[in-house]
Amino acid sequence: MDVSAAPGPRIIACCNHKGGVGKTTCTVNLAAGLSRSGWRVLAVDADPQAHLTASLGLAAGPDGGLAGLLDGRLGLDAALIRDGDLDVLPASAALAGTETRLAASAAPTDLLASYLAAATDHDVVLIDCPPHLGQLAKQALYAATDILIPMTPDFLAMQSLAWLMDTLAELATSGDTPAVAGVVLNRFAAQKRLHREVKTLVEGHFPGMALTTVIRENVALAEAPSFGQDIFRYAPRSAGAADFAALAVETAVRLRLPPPASAGGNP
């Protein structure tokens, strides 16, 4: 399923209600892959656990990053951290308090969207969503133009995918919702029958949504965050790097991204 082009940056929410499916891994490394190919990318950590931030060896500080932005203490430029060619809007534990205040104050659901509207010097924004459908996830979904759904090839993840699709359908009744750009299978092993069966189920139940690229089981992907590096820095010749390079290409095609203004690093 192709997703039509839209003006402004494409804002992709990496979302799944189930934890442990690789949302952060996909957000970090897809952002890095697109950035290396020359697109101007902003990665947003919308999870108070701050796993994306930690995976890149960064820190927001107690009041910085996304918390400072949503609380109105910082503008977008002041909240960002530059990490090589990638811009990062980091998270910290303070974001949990921000989420509580957003809920208590009945903050508008387009608050994050209004701030990201200032990201005009970026081609793509990738948001690492928290696993629960709280205020931060709702802000991310409202801001997004597209949703990327990472999942592991197991039946519990399949159930969670069906639930997420139902949730998105319910949200659609109350206003615009982003298009599902695709479902990406993470930690996939082709030799495992269960993984092949789940892949077939996803393709059958959600036609056109399963991405051709799968992210294979690869120990380097698990190791890279402990070194504060994306997979291209940590293990550029690994299967994980090859898979995320392919995912970046497929994502760009699906979203019909315009050619990057400048060439990044080697794919």
C-alpha positions as MATLAB code, in Angstrom:
seq = 'MDVSAAPGPRIIACCNHKGGVGKTTCTVNLAAGLSRSGWRVLAVDADPQAHLTASLGLAAGPDGGLAGLLDGRLGLDAALIRDGDLDVLPASAALAGTETRLAASAAPTDLLASYLAAATDHDVVLIDCPPHLGQLAKQALYAATDILIPMTPDFLAMQSLAWLMDTLAELATSGDTPAVAGVVLNRFAAQKRLHREVKTLVEGHFPGMALTTVIRENVALAEAPSFGQDIFRYAPRSAGAADFAALAVETAVRLRLPPPASAGGNP';
ca = [
       0.000    0.000    0.000;
       1.558    3.248   -1.130;
       1.049    6.299    1.038;
       0.490    9.576   -0.764;
       2.917   12.405   -0.301;
       1.966   15.258    2.028;
       3.376   18.757    2.471;
       5.893   19.358    5.250;
       7.947   16.690    6.989;
       6.600   13.156    7.050;
       5.968   12.383   10.702;
       6.109    8.645   11.389;
       4.921    7.264   14.723;
       6.526    3.910   15.559;
       3.699    2.443   17.550;
       2.587   -0.834   19.115;
       0.632   -1.372   22.342;
       2.756   -4.434   23.104;
       6.103   -3.840   24.764;
       9.277   -5.613   23.723;
       8.545   -5.713   19.998;
      11.432   -3.490   18.942;
       9.847   -0.042   18.602;
      12.975    1.713   19.845;
      15.307   -0.460   17.769;
      13.285    0.343   14.653;
      13.027    4.059   15.406;
      16.741    4.511   16.145;
      18.046    2.527   13.218;
      15.489    3.581   10.625;
      16.221    7.199   11.567;
      19.941    6.513   11.209;
      19.431    4.733    7.884;
      17.401    7.569    6.399;
      19.864   10.142    7.729;
      22.824    8.281    6.209;
      21.022    8.344    2.862;
      20.841   12.131    2.973;
      17.401   12.911    4.369;
      17.171   15.415    7.199;
      15.800   13.392   10.093;
      14.518   14.212   13.567;
      14.096   11.319   16.024;
      11.672   12.022   18.884;
      11.734   10.018   22.123;
       8.145   10.138   23.433;
       8.609    7.423   26.073;
       9.451    8.429   29.686;
      11.692    5.350   29.856;
      13.943    7.260   27.419;
      15.237    4.132   25.706;
      15.801    5.878   22.381;
      17.795    8.596   24.111;
      19.899    6.060   26.009;
      20.378    3.910   22.902;
      22.191    6.821   21.276;
      24.283    7.557   24.364;
      22.478   10.846   24.991;
      20.822   12.504   27.983;
      18.101   15.140   28.078;
      18.797   16.485   31.553;
      16.053   16.683   34.185;
      13.980   19.363   32.426;
      15.188   19.181   28.844;
      14.152   17.526   25.655;
      10.530   16.675   24.966;
       9.441   17.416   28.543;
      10.787   20.953   28.304;
       9.123   21.417   24.930;
       5.671   20.187   25.976;
       5.831   22.094   29.269;
       6.571   25.278   27.339;
      10.009   25.922   28.844;
      11.938   25.317   25.613;
      11.460   25.949   21.942;
      12.093   23.146   19.470;
      15.625   24.216   18.559;
      16.655   24.527   22.223;
      15.202   21.109   23.045;
      17.092   19.261   20.284;
      20.423   17.463   20.502;
      22.554   17.050   17.393;
      23.990   13.540   17.050;
      26.142   13.466   13.929;
      23.777   14.012   10.996;
      20.742   13.119   13.120;
      18.685   15.500   15.258;
      17.219   14.002   18.432;
      14.459   15.297   20.693;
      15.393   13.337   23.824;
      13.338   12.143   26.772;
      13.954   11.841   30.486;
      12.035   10.620   33.533;
      10.577   14.145   33.760;
       8.396   13.211   30.800;
       6.225   11.046   33.080;
       5.298   14.139   35.070;
       4.618   16.001   31.855;
       2.205   13.278   30.770;
       0.354   13.529   34.095;
       0.047   17.294   33.714;
      -1.190   16.952   30.146;
      -3.961   14.635   31.325;
      -4.903   16.812   34.313;
      -5.051   20.009   32.280;
      -6.990   18.524   29.377;
      -4.253   19.764   27.056;
      -5.139   19.881   23.357;
      -4.216   16.720   21.483;
      -2.421   18.755   18.831;
       0.169   20.210   21.227;
       3.048   18.082   19.918;
       1.823   18.575   16.359;
       1.996   22.339   16.792;
       5.609   22.156   17.987;
       6.662   19.750   15.234;
       5.174   22.138   12.693;
       8.323   24.174   13.362;
      10.495   21.278   12.123;
      10.454   22.649    8.589;
      14.155   21.982    8.071;
      13.567   18.227    8.439;
      12.293   15.828    5.792;
      11.272   13.064    8.189;
      10.325   12.960   11.871;
      10.293    9.554   13.588;
       8.551    9.240   16.969;
       9.296    6.382   19.370;
       5.935    5.929   21.121;
       5.370    4.509   24.609;
       3.599    1.130   24.674;
       0.462    2.358   26.485;
      -2.156    4.573   24.860;
      -1.759    7.519   27.227;
      -1.441   11.227   26.579;
       2.015   10.994   25.010;
       0.992    8.270   22.565;
      -2.145   10.213   21.654;
      -0.069   13.343   21.052;
       2.243   11.317   18.794;
      -0.610    9.752   16.839;
      -2.276   13.125   16.332;
       0.985   14.639   15.104;
       1.817   11.740   12.785;
       1.144   11.552    9.083;
       1.996    7.842    9.062;
       2.278    4.901   11.444;
       4.954    2.222   11.305;
       4.120   -0.847   13.371;
       7.063   -2.996   14.494;
       6.152   -6.438   15.776;
       7.823   -9.684   16.693;
       6.758  -12.861   14.868;
       4.709  -14.470   17.634;
       0.995  -14.942   18.189;
       0.726  -12.568   21.162;
       2.192   -9.838   18.989;
      -0.322  -10.798   16.299;
      -3.154  -10.314   18.801;
      -1.700   -6.959   19.803;
      -1.541   -5.922   16.146;
      -5.234   -6.718   15.711;
      -6.044   -4.705   18.848;
      -3.993   -1.767   17.612;
      -5.815   -1.793   14.281;
      -9.146   -1.747   16.155;
      -7.912    1.159   18.298;
      -6.887    3.128   15.223;
     -10.299    2.488   13.687;
     -11.963    3.842   16.848;
      -9.746    6.926   16.831;
     -10.687    7.521   13.211;
     -14.277    8.197   14.277;
     -13.165   11.261   16.269;
     -10.993   12.905   13.641;
      -8.154   12.408   11.215;
      -5.799    9.532   11.896;
      -2.495    8.783   10.208;
      -2.192    6.147    7.525;
      -0.552    2.839    8.376;
       2.614    2.953    6.303;
       3.467   -0.641    7.087;
       4.105   -3.464    9.523;
       7.721   -4.528    9.982;
       8.617   -7.907   11.460;
      11.488   -7.660   13.929;
      13.784  -10.411   15.240;
      12.696  -12.636   12.359;
      14.284  -16.035   11.720;
      13.205  -17.605    8.444;
      14.189  -21.079    9.631;
      11.570  -20.963   12.423;
       8.174  -22.264   11.373;
       6.320  -20.028   13.843;
       7.946  -16.928   12.382;
       6.974  -17.962    8.857;
       3.410  -18.701    9.984;
       3.013  -15.314   11.664;
       4.391  -13.573    8.578;
       1.807  -15.386    6.456;
      -0.956  -14.407    8.902;
       0.023  -10.738    8.817;
       0.091  -10.782    5.019;
      -3.307  -12.503    4.913;
      -5.158  -10.464    7.543;
      -3.665   -7.084    6.627;
      -3.073   -7.159    2.859;
      -0.487   -4.737    1.583;
       0.642   -3.658    5.045;
       3.470   -6.125    5.670;
       6.762   -4.661    4.517;
       8.939   -6.805    2.298;
      11.948   -6.031    4.489;
      12.188   -8.018    7.711;
      14.663   -7.341   10.498;
      16.481  -10.583   11.134;
      17.602  -11.837   14.511;
      21.005  -10.254   15.001;
      23.012   -9.992   18.204;
      24.627   -6.729   17.085;
      21.239   -5.008   17.245;
      20.942   -6.015   20.894;
      24.507   -4.953   21.680;
      24.569   -1.550   19.969;
      22.494    0.393   22.569;
      24.919   -0.499   25.358;
      27.577    1.373   23.374;
      25.273    4.326   22.668;
      25.417    3.704   18.933;
      23.056    2.938   16.091;
      23.708   -0.256   14.148;
      25.527    1.542   11.311;
      28.131    2.898   13.704;
      28.409   -0.186   15.871;
      28.422   -2.953   13.267;
      28.206   -1.517    9.741;
      28.747   -4.905    8.082;
      26.207   -6.784   10.186;
      22.942   -8.302    9.019;
      21.181   -5.713   11.177;
      22.814   -2.847    9.288;
      21.916   -4.431    5.952;
      18.303   -4.922    7.024;
      17.836   -1.367    8.263;
      19.465    0.033    5.131;
      16.896   -1.944    3.137;
      14.095   -0.770    5.436;
      15.133    2.851    4.894;
      14.924    2.371    1.123;
      11.540    0.633    1.297;
      10.152    3.258    3.684;
      11.288    6.076    1.400;
       9.565    4.390   -1.544;
       6.350    3.739    0.376;
       6.152    7.299    1.627;
       7.216    8.689   -1.754;
       9.844   10.826   -0.101;
      11.397   13.375   -2.433;
      15.075   12.771   -3.206;
      17.315   13.958   -0.368;
      18.909   17.359   -0.813;
      22.343   15.942    0.002;
      23.958   12.532    0.029;
      24.636   11.059    3.443;
      26.986    8.284    4.387;
      27.337    5.035    2.529;
      24.288    2.780    2.670;
];
